Amino acid sequence: MTSLSNKVCVPCRGGIPPLSSSEANDYLSQVSDWELISDGLRIERRYQFNDFVSALAFTNSVGALAEKEGHHPDICVGWGYVNVVFYTHKINGLHENDFIMAAKTDSLFAA
């Protein structure tokens, strides 16, 4: 199996169903510290930092990654934390791309 962080996002044009609960849980097992929210239609993780500057720098890194992959999260940043939420807007639910981005975001955090 290819690691999610080694995959690239494939544009989703809509017209497909979101992942089922079972499929989402299978992907969720491949990313640490993420949780299903909004009745399983989104995934979220809170990253902790020692200050605002570090949180903001991470946010900017996630933004650059999102632009590169063409898949954008909802981000909330504050002093010492960044909350990141992924879901696929076109299908109002989860797609493999969301988990690919979660894994890549985790890699940014670990770096």
N, C-alpha and C positions, 0 to 999 in steps of 0.2 A: 504494500500500500504506500502511495506517495504521501509524504508529509504535507499537511495543509499549507504550511508556510512556503513550500516549494511550488505550489500551484499559482496560477494567475487567474484573476477574475475574468469571467466571460460575460459580456454584456447581456443583461436580461431585458428583453423587450416586452415582457408581460405575456399574458395569454397562457400562463402555466400556473398550476396550483402551487402554493407554498409547501414547504416540507411538512410531512405529517409529524405528529408528536414523537413517534418512534424514530423517524429519520433524524429529527432535530436532536433527540437524546443521544443517538449514535454519534453524531458530529460533536455534540457537547462534551462527550467523553474524551475527545481529542484536544480540547483546549482547557487549560487550568483556570480556575477561579472565575469563570464566566457562569452566568445563570440565565435561565429562561425567564422572561418577564412578559407582561401583557398577554396572559393566557397562551404563552408559548409562541407568540408572534414576533418576539424580539429577543436579543441577547444583550446582556449588560455586564460590564466589569468596572469596578472602582479601583483606580491605581492611586497609591499613596506616595507622597513626596515630602521632603523636609522643609520646603518653602514654596512660595508662589512662582518664583523665577524658574525653578526646575519643572514645576507643573506646566507652566506656559511653554517652555521649550519642548516638552514632550508633546503637548497639544499641537504645536507647529510641525513636529515630526510626523505625527499622525495625519495632519492635514496634507503634507507633502506626499505621504504614502497613498492617501485617498485619491489625490489628483493623478498620481502615477497609475493606480489600478482602476480608476474610473468608478470607484464605489465609495460612497461618502457616509460617514457616521453622524449621529447626533452626539455632540460633545458638550459637557458642562465642566468648566474649570473654576477652581477656587483655591484658596490658600491651602496648599498641601494635598490637593486631590485633583483627579481628573476622572469623570465618569464618561464612559464610552458606550454608546448603544448602536448596535447594527441591526438593520432589517432591510429588506428589499422593497423600496417604495412602490415599484411597478406592480408587485403582487401582494402588497400589504402583509407581508409575512417573511418567513425565513427561506433562504436559498443557500446553496453551498458557498456562494461568494461571501456571505456574512461570516461563515466560519473560517474561510481562507483569510479574511481581513482580521478576524479575532486572533488567529495564530500569528499573523505578521505583526500585529500591534503588540502582542506579547513579546515577540522577538525584539522590537524596538525598545520596549521597557527593560528587557534583560541586558541590552547592550550598554 
